[in-house]
Amino acid sequence: MSIELVRLDDRLVHGQVVAGWVRTLYSTSIVVVDDEVAGDPFQESLMRMAVPEGIEVEVFPVDKCNGLYRQLEESPRRAIVLFSRVIDLFGLFSRNEFPVHVLNIGGISFSEGREQLAESLFLSEAEIQMLADMANAGVEVELQPTPFDRVLDFHELLKIRDARRLAEG
């Protein structure tokens, strides 16, 4: 399999990805799926500068990803695929354009309307539902910021959240 990791992290290319995941998985390629980065040559060049020499970086807007999964699967490269937004990944997944089997969540930052599910994970109700739908469709959705952290299953996160809500009354 040429897709080594599909990751949801709004920071995209950063230290945890480069120092942790790329090295641990012996990745040769990072694929960023993000409309904002795809539309900003400066951001794209910053991402390219953040990775070690020899690691290829490709950036795609979301609407240009039909066929990307198959292309990556058939490639000899060892790719890490990064998404910054739940809705982008969910849209591709629900249209069968990106049939992910395991989803790693690194972190999503706080913004208005999001609740904290873990130290580095803030999601809105809509985002929680999208990830739950993916998990219920058979995707292993797991929170693991670095390859050295303990894996926490998304359903476990929801159980912890529900228990916290019950305790709060």
N, C-alpha and C positions, 0 to 999 in steps of 0.2 A: 504494500500500500504506500502510495507516495504522499498522501496527506497524513502527516504525523500528528497534527493538533489543529482543531478548530477552536478558536478562543474568542470570547466576548470580553472586551476590555476597552473602556472609553479612552484610555491613554494610548492605545494601539502599540506602536513600537517604543519600548522603554526598557529600563534595566532588567526587570523580571523576565521579560521576553528574551532579550539578547543574552544576558549573563546566565539565566537559568534554563529556559526552555530550548533555545537554539543549541546550546552546548550539550545539554542532557540528551536531546533527541537527535543530535548530529544533523541538524537541519541545514539545508543548502539554499533555502529559499523562504522568503517571507512574502505573503500575499495579503495586501491590505484591501478590504472592500469597504469603501467609505466615500460618499459623494463629496463631502467637504474637502478631503485631502486630494481626491481625484481632480477637483476643480481649482486647486491651489498649488502651482508649481513650487512655490517656496516651501510649503509644508512637506510636499513630497521629497524635495531635496534634503530637508532636515532629517527625514526618516532614513533616507539612503546613507547619510553621513553617520547616523547612530548605530549602524550595524558594522560588524567586522568585514574586512576585505574578503571577498570570495563568497559572500552571502548575497544572493540576488534579491532585489526588492521590486515587486510589481504592485501597482495600484490600479484598482478598477472601481468605476462608479457602479452602484447597485444594479442599474438597468442594463449593464453590459456583462452580467454574470451567467446568463443562460449558456450552459455548456462548459462553464469553468470547472465545475466539480469533476466531470469526466476527463477534461483536459489534464487536470492535476493528478487524478488517479492513474492516468496512463503515462504520466511523465516519470522519468528516472529521478527527478528531483525529490528531495525530502522537504515537503512544504509545511509551514505553519501558516494557517489562514486566520486573519484577524478581522473582527467586526467590532465597531464601536457602539452600535445601536441594536437593541433587541429587535425592534420592528423591522430592520433591514434583513437580519438573518431569518426571522420568522416568516417574512414575506417570501423570501426565496425558498425556504423549506416548505411552506404550505403550498407553493406552486410546483413542487417537485423539481425545482431548478438547482437546489443544493441539499441533497438528501443526507445530511449529517447523521452520524450514528452515536458519536460521543461529543458532547459540548463541554469545554472547559470554560469556567467563568473566572476571570482574574479580578475584575472589579468594575464597578459602575459608581460614579461620583454622586454625591448629594445634589439634588435640585428640588425646587418646589414641587410638592405632590408625590415625592418619593419617600418611602419608609426604609429604615435600616434593617436589613436581614442578617448582616454579618459585618465585621469590622470595615471591610472595604466594598460592601455591596448595598446599594440603595436602589430600590425599584418601585415603580408605580404599580397600582393594582392591575393596569392593563399589561404591563411588562411581566408581572408575576403570572398572569393568566396565559400569556403567550408561551412563556417557558414551561408552565405546567402542561399546556397542550402538547408541546414538543415532548416532554417527559412521558406523558400519557400515550403518545404515539410510538414510544419505544426508544427515544433518544436518552442516553445516559447523560443527564445534566448534572454537573458537579462543580462545586466551588473549590479551586485549588490555585491560590495566587502564584506560588512557585512550585517547582517539582519536588521541593523538600518539605512542603507543607502537607498536613493530613488532608485527605480528600473528604469533603462533606457533600453528601448527596442532596440534591435540590429538595426532594421530598422531606428529608430530615430538617432542612432549613425552614420549610413551611410548618412542620410539626413544632419546632422550637418557637416560631412566631406565634402559632396558635396557642401554645401553652403559656407564653408570655402575656398574650391578650386575655386569656382566662384568669390568670393571676392578678392582672391589673383591674379586673372586674368589668 
